Amino acid sequence: MKKTILIFMAVAFFANCSMAQSTEDYGNTLNIGVGLGYYGYVNHSTPAVNLNYELNVARNFTLAPFVTFFSYKDNYYHQTVIPIGVKGTYYFDQLLDADSKWDFYGAGSLGFSIIKTSWENNYSGPENRNVGASSLYLDLHIGTEYHLNNKLGVYLDLSTGISTIGLAIH
């Protein structure tokens, strides 16, 4: 799975170099966000940090390699999870006839998670049992960005996993 995602990211990068660009340039954007994640196995929201870099692939479509970080503690263990993968985004600005200051999008993320689990000293149960995060990472998104100027924007990304607010650097 890791190899497939890395190959997919490389293809996206090279496709970016050769595909025709849309009238609006969505790619070549560094997105830095903070937010909250909620997963069925955590029972509560947990703070998260997300970083991705969007590359133009086709008209109104970008691919963004990403890395996210979150950590939580539950009962007798502490878990750190680092999802890594690719986010595919389709921009609906032309369809919605949106003002050039705004971007509206739908997206999906696919990747894998690096998971580190540590157990409390007084825990006496099996330490090899499966707790918390899955190594497969899937997420669906809807979002918007407001362009403050040609170089900087602010965005809100609502998702099925980690929702973030952040800065977009063009």
N, C-alpha and C positions, 0 to 999 in steps of 0.2 A: 504494500500500500504506500509506504514512504517513497519507494522508487517511482511509482506511478505519479504521485503528486509532484515530485521533483522534475520528472520528464514533462509533465503538464505545464509547470512553471517555466521551463526552458522554452517550450514551444510557444507559449504566450509571449515571452520576451522577444523571440525572433519574429513572430507574427507582427508584433508591434513595429518592428523596424521596416516591414515591407508592405503592410496594409494601408489602404487609403484612409485618411482621417475624415471625421465628420466635420460639419461646419463649425461646431463648437468643440473645443478640445477638453475632454473630460480627464484624460490620462495625464501622466507625468505629475502626479499629485501625491504628496506625502500626507497621510492622515494619521493624526495622533489623538487618541481618545481615551477617556476614562469613563467607567460606568459600573453597572451592576449586572451580575449574572444570576440567573435562577435556574437550577436544574432539579429535576424530580428527586434525585438522591441526596441533595444538600438540605432540603427542608427550609431554607431561608436564602435571601439574597446575599451575594458575596461581592466585594469590590473587585474590579478588574481593570487592566490596562491593555489597550490594543494599539498596534502599529501596523500600517499597511502602506504599500506603494502601488498606486494605480497606473496601469499601462494601457494605452489605446490598443484595441484589437480590431474593431470594426465600427461602423457608424453606430453611435450611441451605446457602444458596449466596451467595457474595460475588464481586465483581469488584474487582480491585486494580490501578490504574495503577502501573507500576513503572519504575525506572531502575536499571541495574547498571553497574558499572565494572570492567574488568580490563585488564591490560596485560602484554605479554610480549615477549621478544626471542629471535629465532631466526636463526642464521647471520648474514646481512648486513642484517637489517631489524629494526625495533622497531615493534610494532603496539599501538595503544590501541583498545579496543572498548567502546562504550557502548550496550548493548541498552536499548530503550525499548518499552513495550507494555502489555498487560493480562494479568493472571493471573486465571483463573476457578477458584474453589475450591468443592468440595462437602464438607461436614462430615458425617462418619458417626457422630457421637456418639449420636444417637437410635437408629440401627440397631444399634450396639454396646452400647447401654445404659451408656455411659461415665459415670464419676464426673464431677461438675461441675468438678473441678479440671483435667480433661484434655480436649483437643480432638484429634480424628484426622481427617485429610483426604486427599483426592486432588485434584490440580489440573493445569492445563495453562496454559502461557504462550504468547502469540503477540505478535510485535512485529517491529521492524526494528532494525538495528544501525548506529550511526554509527561508521565505521571510519577511523582515521588511521594511515597507514603512512609511516615514515621509513626511509631507507636509509643505511647506513654510508658514509663518505666513500670508502673503498677499493673499493666495489662497482662493477663495470663492466658488469653485465648490464642487461637491460631493466627499467626501474622501473615500467612500466605493467602488468606481468604480475599476474595474480590470485593473491595469497597470503593465507593465513589465513582469517579469518572471513567468513562469508556475510552479506549485508545482511538476509536473512530470519532471524528468531529464533524458534525453536520449542523448547519444553522441557516435559517431563512431571515431576510432583512427587508424592511421598507425604510426609506429615509429621505431626508432633504438636506440641502446645503444652501446657505445664504452667503453670497460673495461680498465680502466687505470692500474688496478692491480686486485688481487683476492678479495679485499674488497671495491673497489670504481670504479664507472663508471659515465659517463656523458650521458645523453639521450636527444633526441628530439622527442616530441610526437605531431604530427599534427592531428587536429581533427575538427569535424563539429561544435564544441562549443568553448572549451578552448584549445588552443595549448600552450604547455609548453616546457621549456628547464630546465634541472635540474641535480641533483646529485642522483645516485643510490648507496645506502650503503648496501653491502652484508654481 
